[in-house]
Every structure is written in C-alpha cells, then in structure tokens.
Amino acid sequence: MVGTMHAWQAVERGHEVVQIEREAEARGASLRNFGQIWVSGRAGGEELDTALRARELWERIGERVPGLGFRAIGSLTPVRNAREHAVAEAAVARPDAAARGYQLLTAAEARGINPALRGAFASALWCERDAAVEPRTAQLHLREALRASGRYTFLPGREVREVTGPGAVRDDHGDVHRGDVVVLATGAWLSGLVRELVPDLPVRRVRLQMMQTEPLGEALTTSVADADSFRYYPAYRSEALDALNAEQAQAPVAAAHKMQLLMVQRRDGGLTIGDTHEYEHPFAFDTLEEPYDHLTGVVESFLGRPLPKIRHRWAGVYAQCTDTTRVVHRQQVRDGVWLVTGPGGRGMTCSPAMAETTANELGW
C-alpha cells in the first residue's frame, strides 16, 4: 500500500508512473491487516499529525474510489474495571483528545453506538476519527483508478535487482526502467538489493497472527479494541497506565504473545480479529492456537454471544523502524533513488500521508 500510494501521489501531480511488484498481486502486510485507519492510539506530535492527514486523504480518495469501502465508523475500547477506566480517563484528558475525537462513554452509551456489544463491560473509550477500508481489495480498486488516468503502468511478477544509475533500476527480466525518481517501497522485504544498498538499515521485521470469521449476522458498527491495546499504543502512556501495568497483569497467553484485541467487520459481515507480535528471528512457520483461543474468549465476552465459525487464519510480517518514534524510514540510497520502509503497524493507516510527504520533499 505504501508503494501504491506513492504511485497515486505521482499520478495526481501529473507524472507518469511504472509500478513494479514482485508478486503477481500484492500479498504482504498491505493485505494481511485490519484495514483500520487507526488514529486513536497514535503518539502525539508527528505520528498523530500523519495519521490525521492520512485519515483526511483516505476519505477523499474513498469518495473517488468507492471500491475502497471507506467507512468513518470510529472505534470503541470497552473497559471492565476502575484501573482500565482510569487509563481511558487519562486519554480523554490529553491536550490532543479533541483532534482524535475521544470521549469516555458509559456502557449504555457505547451500546447505543454499537448495539452488537451486549457483553459485560463498565464503560468505553470512543474515538470518532478512526475509520476502515477493505484491505484485500483496496489496491485492486486503486490500480483501476490509476489506469484510468492513462499515465500508469503496473508490472507484476518482477523483482528489482539492481540500481543501474541515477533514477534507473534493472529487474529480474533484464529490463531497465528509468525515471526522474525511483521509490523503493519494499515492505518487509529487507534482504537482497535493500541490504546491498543499506547494510545497517535501522528496520526490523515483526510477525503477527490474525483471523477472520464467517458473517456475524448483524452489524458491528465500530471497530473494537480491548484494554490490552492501552499497553501497546503510545497515546495511552500515563501514570494510570503505569498503575494498570503494576496492579493488573495481562492474561498469560496475551503477555507471552504481546497481544491486544483489534476487531473490525468486513463488508461481507465477517470479523477480522487479531493480533499478536513476534520480534525474535527466526519466525515460526506455523500459527499457534492459544492466541486464537484467547482472542475468541475476549470477543465473545464483549459480544455476549458465541463467535461465528473461523473462516481464515493467517500470519503476516511487516517492517518497523527500530526507533519506533519514527513514522517511517525514508532515505536517499543513490542518486534519484529513495527507500521508504519501516512504517510498522502504521502502514495501512498512514500510507497516503507518507506518500504525500515523500512527494512534497522531492518536489514532485
């Protein structure tokens, strides 16, 4: 998605674009995610500014490309006890709370927004600015719109192997592609050419597990998170969070797999649910059932009903800057050649604004 949004920015500014993709279709983290435009947990400052700008751009693009399935649905994070409630209160007291659309709601008010949450919880943090798109089809619809410009070419099944000169690369078919600028948006592919260009790249790979259900049979009108997300996202850092961490341990499975609940409903009615975080290499090649069982229990406790049958389980890998305060790693690696990678879990959310920043900085 980072690469496709760079293509979008360039075409919008009147340029001709050739987009080269290693796979026949994109198959990495850009598809294996929630499709959430996630403003709520972002760190204040540059990261939040980037997410808010991206949210604005997603909505604009969604008006032009209805197939993205852009939905301004917001998110709810139900909390169960006084410690979790205190973290939500601290979030609402942030100076940037209004920009995020934070409100602290009673359980009844939360159910008024999302009636599917029939389970037991005490209150909920509402973030009005969160949104969603359809991750498995978004790039297909974006490319259709790009092709309609007459200035866009998509070349799948090709891998860039060599930088041959300023603004020029050779692919594994032996073809050389030349332009005013080359953007290498390589996702979690950090070996091969990337390692040759930047041997000490400050980016790591992160693996996660997710799942998707059969249709729920009713509308889940918002995204949903749980209080474990407070431990993961920087916006929730506070004395209240320190107290929560000291006094209320995560469930052992959640702690072992660095878990939080995030959940969003797809347009077909199914629920995308996750996730875990694995940082140590080599990554496992299989998925583990214990995290799925834990997530199922958390979701069912919020819904107050059994979860529909699980239809898909998968693992994904994304690239994250080792300095996690950085929104993305953007580096000129040769004359006319830029590497843009390492957005971490922000990739889907922030890609339109990341691409806009690249375009502005390069004077497109």
Salt bridges, closest charged atoms under 4 A:
GLU12 OE1 - ARG64 NH1 2.74
GLU25 OE1 - ARG143 NH2 2.54
GLU47 OE2 - ARG42 NH1 3.79
GLU47 OE2 - ARG346 NE 3.25
GLU56 OE2 - ARG53 NH1 3.07
GLU56 OE2 - ARG60 NH2 2.65
GLU59 OE1 - ARG55 NH1 2.78
GLU89 OE2 - HIS85 NE2 3.60
ASP96 OD1 - ARG94 NE 2.78
ASP96 OD2 - ARG100 NH2 3.10
GLU134 OE2 - ARG71 NH1 2.93
GLU134 OE1 - ARG266 NE 3.09
GLU144 OE1 - HIS141 ND1 3.86
GLU159 OE2 - ARG161 NE 3.31
GLU162 OE1 - ARG170 NE 2.91
ASP171 OD2 - ARG158 NH1 2.71
ASP171 OD2 - HIS177 NE2 2.82
ASP172 OD1 - HIS173 NE2 3.88
ASP175 OD2 - ARG158 NH1 2.63
GLU214 OE1 - ARG311 NH1 3.75
GLU218 OE1 - ARG118 NH2 2.74
GLU218 OE2 - ARG305 NH1 3.01
ASP228 OD1 - ARG231 NE 3.15
GLU247 OE1 - ARG83 NE 2.84
ASP268 OD2 - ARG311 NH2 2.68
ASP275 OD2 - HIS277 NE2 3.78
GLU278 OE1 - ARG207 NH1 3.37
GLU289 OE1 - ARG313 NH1 3.35
GLU356 OE2 - ARG53 NH2 2.56
